Amino acid sequence: MSSMTGNTGTRRTGANTGGGVTGGNKIPKGYQQGQLQNFTPEMMELFQSLFGNLGPDSFLGKLAGGDKETFDQLEAPALQQFQGLQGQLASRFSGMGSGAQKSSGFKNTANQASADFAQQLQSNRLGLQQGALSQLHEMANSLLQQRPYEQFLTEKPESGWQKLLEGILGGAARGFGQGFGGKAYSKLFG
């Protein structure tokens, strides 16, 4: 029995001329496809679960896509901290006397702090988004290079009828060839 390891790589482009078609591959006539599992059931379960990390609804998928809700959740603690800092800033200016919070110094300081905070959030978003895209790409490449199954081709065993017909036809052909060849030889050289 002979076998060929790997994939035939042939795509079905027209009519089937003898072999079967399995998974987009054309199986040559006289062969059948086999498959061996390389992973244990536990490995297979883990392998399949990892694909969930690559989808658009996964955490990385949402980060890579710039999902506003996901970023809002991530930024909520920073916003609370910033609001606390704004309160401290207002208290500092309150200690300077009445009307200090209405001064241009307070407004400029508060506006600058808000602008710096917004710029830092935007920078962080872009960094997280780029990092998520890179991680998704690496994970996808790693997963797609795995081979949970090994596919191969083997020759189909002949059926009983095929063997019987080949035996009869082969014997008849040998007998015909010997009989014809023997008479021709004796006429030429006899």
KOLKEPA-185214 format. One line per 3 residues: number of its first residue (from 1); for each residue x, y, z of N, C-alpha, C. Coordinates in pm, 1 decimal. Example, Ala and Ser with C-alpha at 12.3 -4.5 7.8 and 13.67 -1.06 7.14 Angstrom:
<sites>
1 = 1319.0,-569.0,780.0,1230.0,-450.0,780.0,1320.0,-330.0,780.0 | 1285.0,-225.0,708.0,1367.0,-106.0,714.0,1290.0,3.0,787.0
</sites>
This chain:
<sites>
1 = 85.0,-116.6,0.0,0.0,0.0,0.0,89.0,122.2,0.0 | 65.6,215.8,-89.7,145.4,337.6,-93.0,61.6,453.3,-41.0 | 129.8,555.6,4.4,57.6,673.8,51.9,137.2,797.6,17.6
4 = 65.9,906.6,6.8,128.8,1035.7,-16.8,89.7,1124.0,99.9 | 186.2,1183.5,167.0,158.4,1268.0,282.5,127.9,1408.5,234.7 | 37.1,1473.3,306.5,6.2,1612.6,276.5,-120.8,1625.2,196.9
7 = -132.7,1737.5,136.1,-251.7,1774.3,64.9,-224.4,1765.0,-83.9 | -320.4,1724.9,-161.8,-296.9,1717.6,-305.8,-280.5,1856.1,-364.0 | -341.0,1956.3,-301.6,-326.5,2093.0,-346.6,-403.9,2123.7,-473.4
10 = -470.7,2028.9,-531.0,-543.8,2049.5,-654.7,-684.8,2097.4,-623.9 | -722.8,2206.6,-682.1,-857.4,2259.8,-664.4,-947.0,2208.0,-775.3 | -1070.8,2188.0,-742.6,-1167.0,2143.1,-842.9,-1199.6,2260.9,-932.4
13 = -1172.0,2246.0,-1060.8,-1197.8,2354.8,-1153.4,-1301.8,2318.8,-1258.1 | -1329.2,2195.5,-1276.1,-1425.7,2155.3,-1377.9,-1495.1,2028.1,-1337.3 | -1527.1,1947.9,-1435.4,-1596.6,1822.5,-1407.9,-1503.2,1726.4,-1336.1
16 = -1561.4,1644.3,-1254.7,-1485.6,1543.3,-1182.6,-1452.4,1430.6,-1280.1 | -1324.3,1399.5,-1293.4,-1283.9,1298.3,-1391.4,-1233.2,1172.6,-1323.8 | -1311.3,1121.2,-1231.9,-1272.5,991.9,-1176.3,-1264.2,990.7,-1025.5
19 = -1190.4,1081.7,-967.5,-1174.4,1082.4,-822.2,-1288.6,1157.3,-757.1 | -1287.0,1159.6,-625.9,-1386.6,1234.4,-551.4,-1332.2,1371.5,-516.2 | -1419.0,1455.7,-464.9,-1377.0,1588.2,-421.5,-1407.1,1599.6,-273.7
22 = -1304.4,1630.0,-193.8,-1319.8,1641.4,-50.1,-1259.5,1772.8,-4.8 | -1338.1,1857.5,57.6,-1286.6,1981.7,113.7,-1218.5,2070.9,12.4 | -1261.9,2071.0,-111.6,-1200.9,2154.7,-213.7,-1084.3,2087.5,-284.6
25 = -1043.4,1970.5,-240.8,-933.0,1899.1,-304.3,-987.8,1786.9,-390.0 | -928.7,1768.7,-505.3,-969.5,1661.2,-594.2,-889.3,1537.0,-559.3 | -958.6,1429.0,-532.1,-894.5,1302.7,-497.5,-875.4,1223.7,-627.1
28 = -751.4,1187.2,-661.7,-728.1,1112.7,-785.6,-800.4,978.2,-783.4 | -836.0,931.1,-903.4,-903.7,802.0,-916.5,-813.0,692.3,-861.8 | -872.6,603.0,-786.3,-797.7,492.4,-729.5,-739.9,522.3,-591.5
31 = -765.4,642.2,-539.1,-715.0,679.4,-407.8,-830.5,720.0,-317.6 | -806.2,712.1,-189.8,-902.0,761.6,-91.7,-825.8,847.7,8.4 | -898.2,941.7,67.9,-836.0,1033.1,162.2,-844.3,977.2,304.0
34 = -737.6,992.6,378.1,-734.5,953.6,518.2,-695.2,1072.2,603.2 | -719.5,1061.0,731.0,-689.4,1172.2,820.6,-651.4,1117.8,958.0 | -543.4,1170.6,1014.4,-499.8,1135.0,1148.6,-506.1,1259.3,1235.9
37 = -550.9,1243.6,1358.9,-557.7,1356.7,1450.5,-425.8,1365.9,1526.3 | -362.2,1483.4,1518.8,-235.5,1506.5,1587.0,-254.6,1554.0,1730.7 | -371.5,1607.7,1762.2,-397.0,1665.7,1893.6,-476.7,1569.4,1980.3
40 = -448.9,1573.2,2109.7,-533.0,1500.8,2204.6,-665.4,1575.3,2215.9 | -768.9,1515.2,2270.6,-895.9,1588.2,2285.9,-880.6,1717.4,2367.2 | -794.9,1716.4,2468.8,-773.4,1837.8,2548.5,-705.4,1946.6,2466.4
43 = -607.1,1907.3,2386.7,-538.6,2003.9,2300.1,-635.2,2060.5,2196.8 | -721.1,1975.5,2141.7,-817.6,2019.0,2041.5,-916.0,2119.0,2101.2 | -961.0,2092.6,2223.8,-1054.2,2183.6,2291.0,-988.4,2320.2,2312.7
46 = -864.2,2321.7,2357.6,-790.9,2446.0,2377.6,-770.6,2518.3,2245.3 | -732.0,2444.3,2142.2,-709.2,2501.0,2008.5,-835.1,2570.0,1957.5 | -948.8,2503.4,1969.9,-1074.2,2560.6,1921.6,-1115.9,2681.9,2004.3
49 = -1089.8,2680.1,2133.7,-1129.3,2792.9,2218.1,-1046.0,2917.3,2187.4 | -923.6,2898.5,2141.4,-837.8,3013.1,2111.7,-889.1,3095.1,1994.1 | -964.2,3033.3,1904.0,-1018.4,3107.8,1790.8,-1117.3,3214.6,1836.0
52 = -1180.3,3194.5,1952.8,-1271.2,3295.1,2007.1,-1200.7,3425.7,2039.8 | -1069.8,3419.4,2065.2,-993.0,3540.6,2095.3,-964.2,3624.5,1971.9 | -991.9,3569.9,1855.3,-960.4,3640.1,1730.9,-1081.2,3708.8,1668.4
55 = -1199.5,3679.3,1716.9,-1320.8,3731.8,1655.9,-1343.9,3879.0,1684.8 | -1433.2,3940.6,1609.0,-1462.3,4082.8,1627.9,-1527.8,4113.1,1762.7 | -1589.0,4014.0,1826.7,-1652.5,4036.3,1956.2,-1559.2,4007.0,2073.0
58 = -1436.5,3963.4,2044.8,-1339.7,3938.2,2151.5,-1286.0,4071.2,2203.8 | -1223.6,4067.8,2318.8,-1167.1,4189.2,2377.9,-1065.3,4251.8,2283.3 | -973.5,4168.5,2230.4,-873.0,4221.2,2137.2,-937.5,4273.4,2008.8
61 = -1040.7,4203.6,1962.8,-1110.9,4247.7,1842.0,-1176.3,4383.5,1861.8 | -1233.9,4403.9,1980.4,-1297.6,4533.0,2010.0,-1193.5,4643.6,2022.1 | -1080.7,4613.2,2086.1,-974.2,4713.7,2095.6,-920.9,4748.4,1957.3
64 = -894.5,4646.1,1877.9,-839.8,4668.9,1743.6,-937.2,4747.8,1657.4 | -1066.5,4726.3,1678.4,-1167.9,4797.9,1600.5,-1201.6,4934.8,1655.5 | -1142.7,4972.6,1768.0,-1169.0,5105.2,1825.6,-1307.1,5115.6,1888.9
67 = -1358.6,5006.1,1944.7,-1491.5,5005.1,2005.5,-1499.1,5106.4,2119.7 | -1590.4,5202.8,2108.7,-1602.0,5311.2,2206.1,-1637.1,5259.6,2345.0 | -1730.1,5166.4,2355.2,-1770.3,5113.7,2486.1,-1653.8,5048.6,2559.2
70 = -1573.0,4973.4,2486.9,-1458.0,4907.0,2548.1,-1359.1,5009.5,2600.8 | -1330.9,5112.1,2519.5,-1237.7,5215.6,2564.4,-1296.5,5295.6,2680.4 | -1427.1,5321.1,2677.2,-1490.1,5393.3,2788.4,-1472.8,5316.6,2919.4
73 = -1489.1,5184.6,2913.8,-1471.1,5102.5,3034.2,-1326.4,5107.7,3083.5 | -1233.6,5103.2,2990.3,-1092.1,5108.0,3028.6,-1052.8,5244.6,3085.8 | -1114.8,5349.4,3034.8,-1076.6,5485.1,3073.8,-1153.0,5536.3,3195.5
76 = -1256.1,5463.4,3238.8,-1338.5,5509.8,3351.3,-1255.9,5539.4,3476.8 | -1162.6,5453.3,3517.4,-1083.0,5486.3,3637.1,-998.9,5613.2,3618.2 | -943.9,5633.7,3499.5,-863.2,5753.3,3473.1,-950.9,5878.5,3478.3
79 = -1074.3,5867.5,3427.3,-1165.3,5982.8,3433.4,-1200.1,6017.0,3578.3 | -1222.2,5918.1,3660.2,-1251.4,5943.2,3802.3,-1131.8,6009.4,3870.0 | -1013.9,5961.2,3838.3,-893.5,6020.2,3896.1,-878.0,6165.3,3849.6
82 = -904.9,6191.9,3723.8,-894.4,6327.8,3670.5,-995.6,6420.6,3737.6 | -1116.9,6372.0,3758.3,-1218.0,6454.8,3826.8,-1173.4,6488.2,3969.3 | -1108.5,6392.8,4034.9,-1053.1,6419.1,4168.1,-945.5,6526.0,4163.2
85 = -861.0,6521.1,4059.8,-756.4,6622.9,4044.2,-816.4,6760.1,4016.0 | -924.2,6763.3,3940.0,-991.9,6891.1,3915.0,-1047.4,6949.0,4045.2 | -1101.2,6862.0,4130.3,-1150.7,6907.4,4260.9,-1038.4,6964.7,4345.6
88 = -922.2,6900.4,4343.3,-806.7,6950.6,4418.2,-761.3,7085.1,4363.7 | -765.8,7100.1,4231.5,-728.3,7226.0,4168.0,-824.0,7337.1,4211.1 | -952.2,7306.6,4212.8,-1052.4,7406.8,4255.3,-1030.6,7444.8,4401.3
91 = -997.8,7346.2,4484.4,-972.1,7374.8,4626.6,-850.2,7464.1,4641.4 | -749.2,7439.3,4563.2,-626.8,7520.3,4571.1,-656.2,7666.0,4536.3 | -736.4,7685.1,4430.7,-769.4,7822.4,4391.6,-868.4,7885.2,4489.7
94 = -951.5,7804.2,4555.2,-1045.2,7857.5,4655.4,-967.9,7915.3,4773.4 | -856.2,7853.5,4806.1,-776.1,7900.4,4918.6,-709.6,8033.7,4891.3 | -711.2,8077.6,4769.7,-648.4,8205.1,4733.0,-742.5,8322.3,4756.1
97 = -862.4,8296.5,4791.9,-955.9,8406.1,4818.0,-1075.9,8396.9,4727.6 | -1173.2,8482.7,4758.9,-1297.2,8479.6,4681.4,-1273.2,8527.9,4539.0 | -1333.9,8460.5,4448.3,-1322.5,8497.4,4307.4,-1204.5,8434.8,4236.9
100 = -1121.8,8362.1,4306.6,-1003.3,8301.9,4243.4,-1043.6,8196.8,4141.0 | -1155.6,8126.9,4167.8,-1198.8,8023.8,4071.7,-1255.8,8086.4,3944.7 | -1286.9,8214.4,3951.0,-1338.2,8282.6,3831.0,-1227.0,8352.0,3754.9
103 = -1108.1,8343.4,3806.5,-995.2,8412.1,3744.1,-950.9,8339.9,3617.2 | -878.0,8413.9,3535.5,-825.1,8354.2,3412.5,-717.9,8251.0,3444.0 | -646.2,8267.9,3553.6,-544.1,8171.4,3593.0,-605.6,8034.8,3620.3
106 = -718.1,8032.6,3691.4,-786.0,7905.8,3718.8,-837.7,7844.5,3589.7 | -901.1,7927.8,3506.6,-957.1,7877.7,3379.8,-846.4,7822.8,3289.7 | -735.8,7895.2,3281.9,-624.8,7848.3,3196.9,-566.7,7716.6,3248.7
109 = -550.0,7708.4,3379.9,-494.7,7586.0,3439.2,-589.8,7468.3,3417.2 | -720.4,7489.8,3438.9,-819.6,7383.1,3420.3,-827.8,7341.5,3273.5 | -825.3,7439.8,3182.5,-831.2,7408.5,3038.7,-707.4,7331.4,2994.0
112 = -589.6,7371.1,3043.5,-465.7,7302.9,3006.1,-465.6,7159.4,3058.9 | -512.5,7140.3,3182.1,-518.2,7005.3,3239.5,-614.6,6917.6,3159.3 | -727.8,6974.4,3118.8,-825.4,6898.4,3038.5,-767.7,6862.3,2902.1
115 = -698.7,6956.0,2839.0,-639.2,6930.2,2707.3,-530.8,6823.0,2717.6 | -446.6,6832.8,2820.7,-341.0,6732.6,2840.0,-401.5,6594.3,2863.4 | -507.1,6589.5,2944.2,-573.1,6462.2,2973.9,-632.8,6401.5,2847.3
118 = -702.5,6484.7,2768.4,-763.3,6434.5,2644.5,-656.9,6384.9,2546.7 | -546.7,6457.7,2538.7,-438.2,6416.5,2449.6,-377.3,6284.3,2496.1 | -359.9,6268.6,2627.0,-303.3,6143.8,2680.2,-397.8,6026.5,2655.7
121 = -530.2,6048.4,2673.2,-627.3,5941.9,2646.4,-622.4,5898.7,2500.3 | -617.3,5995.5,2409.7,-612.9,5964.2,2267.4,-486.1,5887.1,2232.2 | -374.0,5929.0,2288.7,-247.8,5859.3,2264.9,-255.7,5715.3,2316.3
124 = -313.9,5698.2,2435.1,-328.9,5564.2,2491.5,-420.8,5478.3,2406.3 | -528.9,5536.9,2357.1,-621.4,5461.2,2270.3,-550.2,5410.4,2146.4 | -476.2,5498.9,2082.4,-405.1,5458.7,1959.9,-302.3,5349.2,1989.7
127 = -231.6,5363.1,2101.2,-134.1,5260.8,2138.6,-200.1,5126.9,2165.6 | -312.2,5128.0,2238.9,-384.7,5004.0,2266.8,-439.2,4941.8,2138.7 | -489.0,5025.6,2049.1,-545.5,4976.1,1923.5,-436.6,4910.8,1837.6
130 = -321.9,4977.4,1826.1,-211.6,4920.9,1747.7,-159.5,4791.7,1810.1 | -149.6,4790.2,1942.4,-104.8,4669.7,2011.9,-201.2,4553.8,1991.3 | -330.9,4583.4,1995.6,-432.1,4478.6,1975.8,-425.4,4422.7,1833.7
133 = -407.7,4510.9,1735.8,-395.1,4464.9,1596.6,-273.9,4373.4,1580.2 | -163.8,4411.7,1640.3,-42.1,4331.4,1632.0,-62.2,4195.8,1700.0 | -123.9,4195.2,1817.3,-148.1,4069.2,1887.8,-242.6,3978.4,1810.0
136 = -347.1,4036.9,1751.1,-440.2,3957.3,1670.6,-368.0,3892.8,1553.0 | -283.4,3969.4,1488.0,-208.7,3918.3,1372.6,-117.5,3803.1,1415.0 | -45.0,3820.8,1524.3,45.8,3715.9,1572.4,-31.2,3590.4,1613.7
139 = -142.1,3609.1,1685.3,-221.6,3494.1,1728.8,-279.7,3418.8,1609.5 | -331.0,3492.7,1512.1,-389.1,3429.4,1393.5,-283.0,3349.0,1319.4 | -165.2,3407.7,1300.5,-57.0,3334.7,1232.4,-18.5,3209.7,1309.5
142 = -7.2,3221.4,1439.6,30.4,3107.0,1521.4,-74.2,2996.3,1513.7 | -200.4,3032.0,1524.3,-306.3,2931.2,1519.7,-318.0,2866.0,1382.2 | -304.8,2946.2,1278.8,-321.5,2892.2,1143.9,-204.4,2804.5,1101.0
145 = -93.0,2811.4,1171.0,20.6,2725.1,1138.2,12.6,2590.2,1209.4 | -81.3,2575.6,1299.6,-97.8,2448.9,1370.4,-159.3,2345.1,1276.3 | -130.0,2220.1,1302.8,-182.8,2111.0,1219.8,-251.3,2010.0,1310.9
148 = -377.7,2036.8,1346.1,-447.3,1942.0,1433.5,-471.9,1808.3,1365.1 | -475.4,1808.7,1232.7,-497.7,1685.5,1156.3,-391.6,1673.8,1048.4 | -356.3,1552.1,1016.9,-266.5,1523.3,905.7,-350.8,1451.1,800.6
151 = -354.7,1504.0,680.0,-431.9,1440.2,573.3,-336.5,1368.3,479.0 | -382.4,1256.1,423.6,-299.7,1176.9,334.4,-389.0,1102.8,236.2 | -326.2,1048.2,131.8,-395.7,966.8,32.3,-340.0,825.2,36.1
154 = -428.1,728.6,20.1,-386.4,588.8,8.1,-459.2,528.3,-111.3 | -397.2,425.5,-167.5,-463.3,356.6,-278.2,-585.5,283.7,-225.3 | -692.7,290.6,-301.6,-814.5,218.1,-262.7,-789.9,69.2,-279.7
157 = -834.3,-11.0,-185.3,-820.3,-155.9,-204.4,-915.5,-201.6,-315.3 | -870.0,-299.1,-391.9,-954.6,-350.8,-499.5,-1065.3,-436.9,-440.9 | -1180.9,-429.0,-502.2,-1291.9,-512.4,-456.2,-1271.0,-656.0,-507.4
160 = -1347.5,-746.9,-453.1,-1339.0,-886.8,-495.4,-1369.4,-902.9,-643.1 | -1466.6,-830.0,-694.1,-1503.2,-838.9,-835.6,-1391.1,-787.8,-923.9 | -1326.5,-679.0,-881.1,-1216.4,-624.8,-961.1,-1103.1,-727.3,-971.7
163 = -1070.0,-791.4,-861.7,-962.9,-891.0,-862.7,-999.3,-1008.4,-953.0 | -1125.9,-1053.1,-946.3,-1170.9,-1165.2,-1027.5,-1163.5,-1130.2,-1176.3 | -1213.5,-1011.8,-1212.6,-1210.3,-970.9,-1353.9,-1067.3,-954.1,-1403.4
166 = -980.8,-893.9,-1321.7,-841.2,-878.3,-1362.5,-775.4,-1014.8,-1381.4 | -808.1,-1109.4,-1295.2,-751.9,-1244.6,-1308.3,-797.1,-1311.6,-1436.9 | -924.9,-1300.6,-1465.9,-979.1,-1363.5,-1587.4,-923.4,-1296.2,-1711.0
169 = -931.1,-1163.1,-1713.5,-883.9,-1090.4,-1831.7,-733.1,-1103.5,-1848.5 | -660.1,-1098.7,-1737.2,-514.0,-1114.5,-1745.6,-476.4,-1252.4,-1797.5 | -544.9,-1355.2,-1748.9,-516.3,-1491.6,-1794.0,-551.0,-1507.9,-1940.9
172 = -663.2,-1452.5,-1983.2,-703.7,-1463.1,-2123.6,-604.4,-1391.7,-2212.8 | -558.0,-1275.6,-2167.6,-462.0,-1199.5,-2248.7,-330.4,-1274.8,-2260.2 | -286.6,-1336.5,-2149.9,-160.9,-1413.3,-2155.8,-176.8,-1534.6,-2248.0
175 = -290.6,-1599.9,-2236.3,-314.6,-1717.9,-2320.9,-322.6,-1679.0,-2467.3 | -388.5,-1569.9,-2496.9,-400.4,-1522.8,-2634.5,-263.1,-1486.0,-2688.3 | -185.8,-1417.3,-2606.5,-52.1,-1374.5,-2650.3,39.7,-1492.8,-2673.3
178 = 33.3,-1594.1,-2587.2,119.2,-1711.4,-2602.6,74.1,-1793.4,-2722.5 | -57.2,-1806.9,-2737.2,-108.2,-1886.4,-2849.5,-77.6,-1819.8,-2981.9 | -100.5,-1692.7,-2992.9,-75.5,-1619.7,-3115.8,74.1,-1611.3,-3141.7
181 = 148.1,-1582.7,-3035.2,293.7,-1568.5,-3048.9,357.8,-1700.6,-3087.6 | 310.5,-1811.2,-3033.6,366.4,-1944.2,-3062.6,344.3,-1981.6,-3206.6 | 224.3,-1957.8,-3263.6,195.5,-1991.8,-3402.7,275.0,-1904.1,-3498.4
184 = 285.5,-1776.3,-3463.3,361.5,-1686.6,-3550.0,507.6,-1726.2,-3552.5 | 562.1,-1768.7,-3440.7,702.6,-1807.9,-3432.6,729.3,-1932.7,-3517.0 | 636.7,-2029.4,-3507.6,659.5,-2153.1,-3583.1,646.5,-2130.5,-3731.9
187 = 564.0,-2038.1,-3775.2,553.6,-2009.7,-3918.9,675.3,-1938.1,-3971.1 | 730.4,-1849.2,-3887.8,846.6,-1774.5,-3933.5,973.7,-1855.3,-3928.4 | 988.8,-1930.9,-3819.2,1117.7,-1999.0,-3798.2,1105.3,-2149.8,-3806.6
190 = 989.9,-2204.0,-3833.6,966.6,-2344.6,-3822.4,993.3,-2424.7,-3938.0
</sites>
